[in-house]
Amino acid sequence: MGKNLTSRAEDYSKWYNELVVKSDLAENSGVRGCMVIKPYGYAIWEKMQAQLDKMFKETGHENAYFPLFIPKSYLSKEASHVEGFAKECAVVTHYRLKNAEDGSGIVVDEDAKLEEELIVRPTSETIIWDTYRKWVQSYRDLPLLINQWANVVRWEMRTRLFLRTTEFLWQEGHTAHATRQEAVEEAELIMNLYAEFVETYMAVPVIKGTKTASERFAGAEETYCIEALMQDGKALQAGTSHFLGQNFAKAFDVKFATKEGQQEYVWATSWGVSTRLMGALVMTHSDDNGLVLPPKLAPIQVVIVPIYKGLDQLDAISEKVEPLVKELRAKGISVKYDKRDTHKPGFKFNEYELKGVPVRLAVGQRDLENGTYEVARRDTLQKESVKAEDVVAKVESLMTEIQENIFQKALDYRKAHITSVDSYEEFKQVIEEKGGFVSAHWDGTAETEDKIKEETKATIRCIPLDAKQEEGKCMVTGKPSTQRVLFAKAY
């Protein structure tokens, strides 16, 4: 099985697109801008979903489900929200089809026009806050901590599998609180939860911060984010959590009676991560041979490939392997024993390397005689011979070693690609030639932010939460600045 992947150095974008398709993660569909997530890709998403869902529930959140369609009038109730999403909305105007009178096919029935157009949800704040008005009456009903797993549609002209598609899968949390402080704490809690998930399970290091006013979510007072760095030096927003203030509560008249009997508007948050995380996973760790998956999210953590001539040898190998499969599974490790006789061992080695399976065990006649297995790890491509009695312990240790190693590799890359600059000329040079995050002083104005974006295509990815107070001058205008922010070109 020849991989024939374009190398990252030759064309990173082409490498990514080829890898997603050839490793069976996803493919383009018959609907322009939409993708089909294939079983292997969806298995990774399911693992992500299961872990995140567990973390949400451990912090008191519950799952619900809200309609796919949103009445157009709902979107117009929060001005900045509708302005932020207006250009991306798909609109349903009719509810029936009919056969064309000239027999040319099916056409829209003009007599079946909706009284009010419906928007295919780009995000669910409006429909959810209309519902919350019925759910919230008193302080006893708060906090309301709701999450939903859903699909959304944002009409895109230029799409790329996982990173930007017209329809994508995600989770969106929407919470209501009695006080401003509780809502801010919730938004920060979720940002930290996202960071923990992405670093611990995806093995992707992130920087936590807040967005500038122009980069905030439409309708938010504050947007918290986690930013990751891909191998091509571009940043990727891996998750956001928004403090919405009372904007949506006022727009949808969601009030509650306080303990003192006063009527007050609730305070809100919303937050989400999407299948875009799949793109981050691919781009952070993978190499020119294929995917490199962290063991904690790999659908197959260990593959065992028999090398044999004739069914007698296969039977002898299977007799040795099958108890090992059971023992590994009993340890919570997912294993595939690939004894297909339709493909040769070399083909299988290539296939599982391309698919990023963390550990491969090979066993042939000589291994049977010597009581050994050949153990290969995907992250370093190193191979070694391990005694049969030690192989379970070896596999267990590799699950931890590989997870830690790919995280450290990504962290080392990020550290080497954060550059501090003081002049705009140096900034432009670093952005163009080196890439990565650039730490620089900014005067805090949208005008300067827009100028930098227009001239360099770099945006302010975040104002880091751990940024030190540091007197300086804006690299563009020379105006006073009290801290550095992180710029980068981004997906």
TIVOTI-828261 format. One line per field, with one value per residue (C-alpha): residue in three letters; x, y, z. Coordinates in steps of 0.5 Angstrom, whole numbers, plus 2048, in hexadecimal, padded with zeros to 3 digits. Example, Ala and Ser with C-alpha at 12.3 -4.5 7.8 and 13.67 -1.06 7.14 Angstrom:
BEGIN
aa: (ALA / SER)
east: (819 / 81B)
north: (7F7 / 7FE)
up: (810 / 80E)
***
This chain:
BEGIN
aa: (MET / GLY / LYS / ASN / LEU / THR / SER / ARG / ALA / GLU / ASP / TYR / SER / LYS / TRP / TYR / ASN / GLU / LEU / VAL / VAL / LYS / SER / ASP / LEU / ALA / GLU / ASN / SER / GLY / VAL / ARG / GLY / CYS / MET / VAL / ILE / LYS / PRO / TYR / GLY / TYR / ALA / ILE / TRP / GLU / LYS / MET / GLN / ALA / GLN / LEU / ASP / LYS / MET / PHE / LYS / GLU / THR / GLY / HIS / GLU / ASN / ALA / TYR / PHE / PRO / LEU / PHE / ILE / PRO / LYS / SER / TYR / LEU / SER / LYS / GLU / ALA / SER / HIS / VAL / GLU / GLY / PHE / ALA / LYS / GLU / CYS / ALA / VAL / VAL / THR / HIS / TYR / ARG / LEU / LYS / ASN / ALA / GLU / ASP / GLY / SER / GLY / ILE / VAL / VAL / ASP / GLU / ASP / ALA / LYS / LEU / GLU / GLU / GLU / LEU / ILE / VAL / ARG / PRO / THR / SER / GLU / THR / ILE / ILE / TRP / ASP / THR / TYR / ARG / LYS / TRP / VAL / GLN / SER / TYR / ARG / ASP / LEU / PRO / LEU / LEU / ILE / ASN / GLN / TRP / ALA / ASN / VAL / VAL / ARG / TRP / GLU / MET / ARG / THR / ARG / LEU / PHE / LEU / ARG / THR / THR / GLU / PHE / LEU / TRP / GLN / GLU / GLY / HIS / THR / ALA / HIS / ALA / THR / ARG / GLN / GLU / ALA / VAL / GLU / GLU / ALA / GLU / LEU / ILE / MET / ASN / LEU / TYR / ALA / GLU / PHE / VAL / GLU / THR / TYR / MET / ALA / VAL / PRO / VAL / ILE / LYS / GLY / THR / LYS / THR / ALA / SER / GLU / ARG / PHE / ALA / GLY / ALA / GLU / GLU / THR / TYR / CYS / ILE / GLU / ALA / LEU / MET / GLN / ASP / GLY / LYS / ALA / LEU / GLN / ALA / GLY / THR / SER / HIS / PHE / LEU / GLY / GLN / ASN / PHE / ALA / LYS / ALA / PHE / ASP / VAL / LYS / PHE / ALA / THR / LYS / GLU / GLY / GLN / GLN / GLU / TYR / VAL / TRP / ALA / THR / SER / TRP / GLY / VAL / SER / THR / ARG / LEU / MET / GLY / ALA / LEU / VAL / MET / THR / HIS / SER / ASP / ASP / ASN / GLY / LEU / VAL / LEU / PRO / PRO / LYS / LEU / ALA / PRO / ILE / GLN / VAL / VAL / ILE / VAL / PRO / ILE / TYR / LYS / GLY / LEU / ASP / GLN / LEU / ASP / ALA / ILE / SER / GLU / LYS / VAL / GLU / PRO / LEU / VAL / LYS / GLU / LEU / ARG / ALA / LYS / GLY / ILE / SER / VAL / LYS / TYR / ASP / LYS / ARG / ASP / THR / HIS / LYS / PRO / GLY / PHE / LYS / PHE / ASN / GLU / TYR / GLU / LEU / LYS / GLY / VAL / PRO / VAL / ARG / LEU / ALA / VAL / GLY / GLN / ARG / ASP / LEU / GLU / ASN / GLY / THR / TYR / GLU / VAL / ALA / ARG / ARG / ASP / THR / LEU / GLN / LYS / GLU / SER / VAL / LYS / ALA / GLU / ASP / VAL / VAL / ALA / LYS / VAL / GLU / SER / LEU / MET / THR / GLU / ILE / GLN / GLU / ASN / ILE / PHE / GLN / LYS / ALA / LEU / ASP / TYR / ARG / LYS / ALA / HIS / ILE / THR / SER / VAL / ASP / SER / TYR / GLU / GLU / PHE / LYS / GLN / VAL / ILE / GLU / GLU / LYS / GLY / GLY / PHE / VAL / SER / ALA / HIS / TRP / ASP / GLY / THR / ALA / GLU / THR / GLU / ASP / LYS / ILE / LYS / GLU / GLU / THR / LYS / ALA / THR / ILE / ARG / CYS / ILE / PRO / LEU / ASP / ALA / LYS / GLN / GLU / GLU / GLY / LYS / CYS / MET / VAL / THR / GLY / LYS / PRO / SER / THR / GLN / ARG / VAL / LEU / PHE / ALA / LYS / ALA / TYR)
east: (800 / 804 / 802 / 804 / 803 / 806 / 80B / 809 / 810 / 80D / 806 / 803 / 7FC / 7FC / 7FF / 7FA / 7F4 / 7F7 / 7F8 / 7F1 / 7EF / 7F4 / 7F4 / 7EC / 7EA / 7E5 / 7E4 / 7E0 / 7D9 / 7D4 / 7D2 / 7D6 / 7DA / 7D8 / 7DC / 7DB / 7DE / 7E0 / 7E0 / 7E7 / 7E7 / 7E0 / 7E3 / 7E8 / 7E3 / 7DF / 7E5 / 7E5 / 7DE / 7DE / 7E3 / 7E1 / 7DA / 7DC / 7E0 / 7DA / 7D5 / 7DB / 7DA / 7D3 / 7D0 / 7CB / 7C9 / 7C3 / 7C1 / 7BE / 7BB / 7BF / 7BB / 7BB / 7B5 / 7B8 / 7B5 / 7B9 / 7C0 / 7BE / 7BD / 7C4 / 7C7 / 7CF / 7CD / 7C9 / 7CE / 7D4 / 7D0 / 7CC / 7D1 / 7D1 / 7CA / 7C6 / 7BF / 7B9 / 7B3 / 7AE / 7AC / 7AA / 7AC / 7A8 / 7A9 / 7AA / 7A4 / 7A8 / 7AB / 7B2 / 7B3 / 7B1 / 7B0 / 7AF / 7A7 / 7A6 / 7A0 / 7A4 / 7A8 / 7A9 / 7A6 / 7AC / 7B3 / 7B7 / 7BE / 7C2 / 7C6 / 7CD / 7CD / 7C7 / 7C7 / 7C1 / 7BD / 7BF / 7BE / 7B7 / 7B6 / 7BA / 7B5 / 7B0 / 7B5 / 7B7 / 7B3 / 7B6 / 7BD / 7BC / 7BC / 7C3 / 7C8 / 7C6 / 7CC / 7CA / 7CE / 7CC / 7CF / 7CD / 7CF / 7CF / 7CF / 7D3 / 7D3 / 7DA / 7DD / 7E4 / 7E4 / 7E9 / 7E8 / 7E7 / 7EA / 7E4 / 7DE / 7D7 / 7D4 / 7D8 / 7D7 / 7D8 / 7D6 / 7D3 / 7D2 / 7CD / 7CC / 7C8 / 7CB / 7C8 / 7CE / 7D4 / 7D9 / 7D6 / 7D6 / 7DD / 7DF / 7DB / 7DE / 7E5 / 7E4 / 7E2 / 7E8 / 7EC / 7E8 / 7EA / 7F1 / 7F2 / 7EE / 7F2 / 7F9 / 7F8 / 7F4 / 7F6 / 7FD / 7FC / 7FF / 7FB / 7FB / 7F6 / 7F3 / 7EE / 7EC / 7EC / 7E6 / 7E6 / 7E7 / 7E2 / 7DC / 7D6 / 7D2 / 7D7 / 7DA / 7E1 / 7E3 / 7E8 / 7EC / 7F1 / 7F6 / 7FA / 800 / 800 / 807 / 806 / 807 / 800 / 7FB / 7F5 / 7EF / 7EE / 7E8 / 7E4 / 7E0 / 7DC / 7D9 / 7D3 / 7D1 / 7CA / 7C9 / 7C5 / 7C1 / 7BF / 7BD / 7B9 / 7B6 / 7B9 / 7B8 / 7B8 / 7B6 / 7BC / 7BB / 7B9 / 7B3 / 7B7 / 7B6 / 7BD / 7C0 / 7C4 / 7CB / 7CE / 7D3 / 7D4 / 7DA / 7DC / 7E1 / 7E0 / 7E2 / 7E7 / 7EB / 7EC / 7F0 / 7F4 / 7F6 / 7F8 / 7FC / 800 / 803 / 802 / 808 / 80A / 808 / 801 / 7FD / 801 / 7FB / 7FB / 7FA / 7F4 / 7F0 / 7F3 / 7ED / 7F2 / 7F7 / 7FB / 7FB / 7FE / 800 / 802 / 807 / 806 / 807 / 801 / 7FB / 7FF / 803 / 7FE / 7FA / 800 / 801 / 7FA / 7FA / 7FF / 7FC / 7F5 / 7F6 / 7FB / 7F5 / 7F0 / 7F6 / 7F7 / 7EF / 7EE / 7F3 / 7EF / 7F3 / 7F0 / 7F3 / 7F2 / 7F5 / 7F5 / 7F6 / 7F3 / 7F5 / 7F4 / 7F9 / 801 / 804 / 808 / 801 / 7FF / 805 / 804 / 7FC / 7FD / 803 / 7FE / 7F9 / 7FD / 7FC / 801 / 804 / 804 / 806 / 809 / 80A / 80D / 80F / 816 / 812 / 80E / 815 / 818 / 812 / 813 / 80F / 811 / 80E / 80E / 80C / 809 / 80B / 813 / 812 / 817 / 817 / 819 / 818 / 815 / 814 / 80D / 80C / 80E / 80A / 804 / 808 / 80C / 805 / 802 / 809 / 808 / 801 / 804 / 80B / 808 / 802 / 808 / 80D / 808 / 806 / 80D / 80F / 809 / 80B / 812 / 810 / 80B / 811 / 815 / 810 / 80E / 812 / 812 / 813 / 813 / 813 / 80E / 813 / 816 / 80E / 80D / 814 / 812 / 80B / 80D / 813 / 813 / 80B / 809 / 806 / 809 / 809 / 809 / 806 / 7FF / 7FC / 7F5 / 7F2 / 7EE / 7F1 / 7F8 / 7F5 / 7F2 / 7F8 / 7FC / 7F7 / 7F7 / 7FE / 801 / 7FB / 7FC / 7F7 / 7F7 / 7F6 / 7F5 / 7F7 / 7FB / 7F8 / 7FF / 802 / 806 / 805 / 80A / 80B / 80C / 80A / 806 / 80A / 806 / 804 / 809 / 803 / 804 / 802 / 802 / 803 / 804 / 7FF / 800 / 800 / 800 / 7FD / 7F7 / 7F2)
north: (800 / 806 / 80C / 811 / 817 / 81E / 820 / 825 / 829 / 829 / 82B / 82B / 82C / 827 / 822 / 824 / 823 / 81C / 819 / 81A / 817 / 811 / 80F / 80F / 814 / 818 / 81A / 81F / 81E / 81F / 825 / 82B / 82D / 827 / 821 / 819 / 817 / 810 / 80B / 80B / 813 / 813 / 80E / 813 / 818 / 813 / 812 / 81A / 81B / 815 / 819 / 820 / 81D / 81A / 820 / 825 / 820 / 820 / 828 / 827 / 828 / 824 / 823 / 825 / 826 / 82C / 82D / 82E / 833 / 83A / 83F / 845 / 84A / 847 / 849 / 850 / 851 / 851 / 856 / 855 / 84D / 84E / 852 / 84D / 847 / 84B / 849 / 842 / 840 / 83A / 83C / 838 / 83B / 836 / 82F / 82B / 829 / 827 / 824 / 829 / 82A / 829 / 822 / 825 / 823 / 825 / 82C / 831 / 831 / 839 / 838 / 835 / 83B / 83C / 841 / 843 / 840 / 83B / 83C / 835 / 836 / 839 / 839 / 838 / 83E / 841 / 83B / 839 / 840 / 840 / 839 / 83B / 841 / 83B / 837 / 83D / 840 / 840 / 840 / 839 / 837 / 83A / 838 / 835 / 831 / 82E / 82B / 828 / 824 / 826 / 828 / 82F / 833 / 839 / 83A / 83A / 83B / 838 / 832 / 82D / 826 / 827 / 82E / 832 / 82E / 831 / 82C / 829 / 826 / 829 / 82A / 830 / 832 / 837 / 839 / 83E / 841 / 845 / 84A / 84D / 849 / 842 / 843 / 846 / 840 / 83B / 83E / 83D / 836 / 834 / 837 / 833 / 82D / 82D / 82F / 828 / 824 / 827 / 826 / 820 / 81C / 81F / 820 / 827 / 82D / 833 / 83A / 83D / 844 / 849 / 84C / 853 / 857 / 856 / 84E / 84D / 848 / 84C / 84F / 84D / 852 / 84D / 847 / 843 / 83E / 839 / 839 / 834 / 834 / 830 / 82D / 832 / 838 / 83A / 83A / 837 / 839 / 832 / 835 / 83B / 83C / 843 / 847 / 84A / 84F / 850 / 852 / 84B / 84C / 853 / 851 / 84B / 84E / 848 / 84B / 847 / 849 / 84A / 848 / 84F / 84F / 853 / 852 / 852 / 84F / 849 / 849 / 844 / 840 / 83C / 838 / 832 / 82E / 82B / 825 / 82B / 827 / 821 / 826 / 828 / 821 / 820 / 826 / 826 / 81F / 81C / 81B / 819 / 812 / 813 / 814 / 814 / 813 / 814 / 80D / 810 / 812 / 80D / 808 / 802 / 803 / 7FD / 7F9 / 7F2 / 7EF / 7E8 / 7E6 / 7DF / 7DA / 7D5 / 7D4 / 7D0 / 7D5 / 7DA / 7D5 / 7D5 / 7DC / 7DE / 7D9 / 7DD / 7E4 / 7E3 / 7E2 / 7E9 / 7EC / 7EA / 7ED / 7F3 / 7F5 / 7F3 / 7F9 / 7FD / 7FD / 7FD / 7F8 / 7F5 / 7EF / 7EF / 7E8 / 7EA / 7E5 / 7EA / 7EF / 7EE / 7F0 / 7F6 / 7F9 / 7F8 / 7FC / 801 / 802 / 802 / 807 / 80C / 80B / 80D / 807 / 808 / 801 / 7FB / 7F4 / 7EF / 7E8 / 7E3 / 7DC / 7DE / 7E2 / 7DC / 7D8 / 7DD / 7DF / 7E7 / 7EC / 7F2 / 7F8 / 7FE / 805 / 80A / 811 / 80F / 809 / 805 / 7FE / 7F9 / 7F1 / 7F0 / 7EA / 7E7 / 7E7 / 7EF / 7F1 / 7F3 / 7F7 / 7FA / 7FC / 7FF / 803 / 806 / 808 / 80D / 80E / 810 / 815 / 818 / 818 / 81B / 821 / 823 / 823 / 828 / 82C / 82C / 82F / 834 / 836 / 837 / 83B / 840 / 847 / 84D / 853 / 85B / 85E / 85D / 85C / 856 / 854 / 853 / 84F / 84A / 849 / 848 / 844 / 840 / 840 / 83E / 842 / 849 / 84D / 855 / 85B / 85E / 864 / 861 / 864 / 861 / 865 / 863 / 85C / 85C / 860 / 85A / 855 / 858 / 859 / 852 / 84E / 84C / 84D / 84E / 847 / 848 / 84D / 847 / 846 / 846 / 84C / 850 / 857 / 85B / 862 / 863 / 866 / 864 / 861 / 865 / 86B / 86C / 86D / 86B / 863 / 85F / 858 / 854 / 850 / 84A / 84B / 846 / 844 / 83F / 83A)
up: (800 / 7FE / 801 / 7FC / 801 / 7FF / 804 / 809 / 807 / 7FF / 800 / 807 / 805 / 800 / 805 / 80A / 805 / 802 / 809 / 80C / 805 / 805 / 80C / 80C / 811 / 80C / 805 / 801 / 800 / 7FA / 7FE / 7FC / 802 / 807 / 809 / 80A / 810 / 80F / 815 / 817 / 817 / 81B / 820 / 822 / 823 / 827 / 82C / 82C / 82D / 833 / 837 / 836 / 838 / 83E / 840 / 83F / 843 / 849 / 849 / 84A / 842 / 83F / 838 / 834 / 82D / 829 / 822 / 81C / 81A / 81D / 81B / 817 / 81C / 822 / 81F / 81E / 825 / 827 / 822 / 823 / 822 / 81C / 819 / 81B / 817 / 812 / 80C / 80E / 80F / 80B / 80A / 809 / 806 / 803 / 806 / 800 / 7F9 / 7F3 / 7EC / 7E7 / 7E2 / 7DC / 7DF / 7E0 / 7E7 / 7EE / 7EF / 7F6 / 7F7 / 7F7 / 7FA / 800 / 803 / 80A / 80E / 811 / 80E / 813 / 813 / 814 / 81A / 81A / 821 / 826 / 82B / 829 / 829 / 82F / 833 / 830 / 834 / 83A / 83B / 83D / 841 / 845 / 84A / 851 / 854 / 855 / 84E / 84D / 84B / 845 / 842 / 83B / 836 / 82F / 82A / 823 / 81C / 81A / 813 / 811 / 80A / 807 / 800 / 802 / 805 / 808 / 80B / 813 / 813 / 80F / 80D / 80B / 810 / 816 / 81D / 824 / 82B / 82D / 834 / 837 / 83E / 842 / 849 / 84E / 84F / 84A / 84E / 84D / 846 / 845 / 849 / 845 / 83F / 842 / 844 / 83D / 83A / 83F / 83E / 836 / 838 / 83C / 837 / 831 / 835 / 839 / 833 / 82D / 82F / 82C / 830 / 830 / 832 / 836 / 836 / 834 / 82D / 82B / 82A / 823 / 823 / 828 / 827 / 825 / 82B / 830 / 835 / 836 / 832 / 835 / 830 / 830 / 82A / 827 / 822 / 81C / 819 / 813 / 818 / 817 / 81E / 81E / 823 / 827 / 82B / 82E / 834 / 834 / 83A / 837 / 83C / 83C / 835 / 833 / 83A / 838 / 831 / 833 / 839 / 83E / 845 / 84C / 853 / 857 / 85F / 860 / 85B / 856 / 84F / 84B / 845 / 845 / 843 / 83D / 83A / 834 / 832 / 82C / 829 / 822 / 81D / 81C / 821 / 81D / 818 / 81E / 820 / 819 / 818 / 81F / 81F / 818 / 813 / 80C / 80D / 810 / 816 / 81D / 822 / 829 / 82D / 831 / 82B / 826 / 824 / 823 / 828 / 826 / 820 / 820 / 819 / 818 / 813 / 810 / 80B / 80A / 80F / 814 / 816 / 816 / 81B / 81F / 81F / 821 / 827 / 82A / 828 / 82A / 832 / 831 / 82D / 833 / 838 / 835 / 835 / 83C / 83D / 839 / 833 / 82C / 828 / 821 / 81F / 817 / 814 / 80E / 808 / 803 / 804 / 806 / 80C / 808 / 806 / 80D / 810 / 80B / 80D / 814 / 814 / 80F / 814 / 81A / 81E / 824 / 825 / 820 / 822 / 81D / 81E / 819 / 81A / 81C / 822 / 824 / 824 / 828 / 82D / 82A / 827 / 823 / 826 / 821 / 824 / 81F / 822 / 821 / 81C / 821 / 821 / 826 / 828 / 82F / 832 / 832 / 83A / 83A / 834 / 838 / 83D / 837 / 833 / 839 / 83A / 833 / 834 / 839 / 835 / 82F / 831 / 835 / 830 / 82A / 82F / 831 / 829 / 828 / 82E / 82C / 825 / 828 / 82D / 827 / 823 / 828 / 826 / 82A / 825 / 827 / 820 / 81A / 815 / 819 / 81A / 813 / 812 / 817 / 815 / 80D / 80E / 815 / 817 / 81D / 823 / 823 / 82A / 829 / 82C / 829 / 82B / 82C / 826 / 821 / 81C / 81D / 81D / 817 / 814 / 816 / 813 / 80C / 80B / 80E / 80F / 816 / 81B / 823 / 825 / 82C / 832 / 836 / 83D / 840 / 83C / 841 / 842 / 83E / 83C / 835 / 82E / 829 / 823 / 81E / 821 / 826 / 82B / 833 / 834 / 83A / 838 / 832 / 82E / 829 / 822 / 81C / 816 / 817 / 814)
***
